[in-house]
Amino acid sequence: MSSLKDKIVIITGAVGNLGRAVAARVQAQGGKTVLVDRSSDRLREAYADLKGSAQHWLAGDIDMTDAKAVSAMAAEAHKRFGRLDGLVNTVGGFRGGKPVHETDIAEWDFLYDINVRTTLNACRAVIPYMLQAQRGRIITIASRNAFQGGANYAAYSAAKTAVLRLSESMAGEYKARGINVNCIVPGTIDTPQNREAMPKADFSTWVPPEDIANVIVFLLSDEARSVTGTAVPVYGRS
């Protein structure tokens, strides 16, 4: 039997490289997915084969920085499927290149919003349903920079550190009530965008999105029932 058979998993940022990889892996394991993105058009294009499917829901036009919109999405997902078993937060963003005193406050706000607020909103929206069921799996995405800040990446490092600490705190708060919270800490992800941005890098050392998705699927599964509060490095060979 598939390890995620009939599990209901919300995947935010479902049109992104990691979001698509996670969705494909969860679906291959028999899971039912709520695929969330800011653009309905992009969702329909990326998941044209799921149009009208009763097993999956394309939840488009959701601004993950809008707590009310995210709560409404979670409520609709619970209404459609009757429960929410997993949440994978892949929404995030990167900017850097300037020292602290030259980094505009707007950039700090942007990186906090896209990395921390989106994760926080999603978790706050789904946790009440998981508490009702006394079970759930939440996966967040930090970065290697969450372990150690680097020069000219302070805002990004701080945001990803906040994601990691949020995850650890939630794990402590909910572990006695059946909810496991774990954080993936990737190295450089092998995406077309990263290849374009760093054309001289050795791509063979980067971690493919599919490899990260494999770890996420394990953490969503019953096999990982004793794993919570972890920060899992997935660095590839870099």
WOJOPE-V723924 format. One record per backbone hydrogen bond with DSSP energy under -1.0 kcal/mol. CO is the residue of the C=O (numbers start at 1). NH is the residue of the N-H. If there is no record, write none. Layout:
<<CO:NH> <CO:NH>>
//
This chain:
<<2:5> <4:7> <7:32> <8:85> <8:86> <9:34> <10:88> <11:36> <13:16> <16:20> <17:21> <18:22> <19:23> <20:24> <21:25> <22:26> <23:27> <24:28> <25:29> <26:31> <27:30> <29:4> <30:6> <32:9> <33:57> <34:11> <35:59> <36:14> <37:62> <39:43> <40:44> <41:45> <42:46> <43:47> <47:50> <48:51> <50:53> <57:35> <58:60> <59:37> <63:66> <66:70> <67:71> <68:72> <69:73> <70:74> <71:75> <72:76> <73:77> <74:78> <75:79> <76:80> <77:81> <78:82> <85:137> <86:10> <87:139> <88:12> <99:102> <100:103> <104:107> <104:108> <105:109> <106:110> <107:111> <108:112> <109:113> <110:114> <111:115> <112:116> <112:117> <113:118> <116:120> <117:121> <118:122> <119:123> <120:124> <121:125> <122:126> <123:127> <126:130> <127:131> <128:132> <129:133> <130:134> <130:135> <136:180> <137:87> <138:182> <139:89> <140:184> <143:146> <144:147> <144:148> <150:153> <152:97> <153:157> <154:158> <155:159> <156:160> <157:161> <158:162> <159:163> <160:164> <161:165> <162:166> <163:167> <164:168> <165:169> <166:170> <167:171> <168:172> <169:173> <170:174> <171:175> <174:177> <174:179> <178:136> <180:138> <181:229> <182:140> <183:232> <184:142> <185:234> <186:144> <188:207> <189:191> <191:195> <192:196> <193:197> <194:198> <198:201> <201:203> <202:205> <203:206> <205:237> <207:190> <208:212> <209:213> <210:214> <211:215> <212:216> <213:217> <214:218> <215:219> <216:220> <221:224> <222:225> <224:227> <230:183> <232:185> <234:187> <235:238>>
//
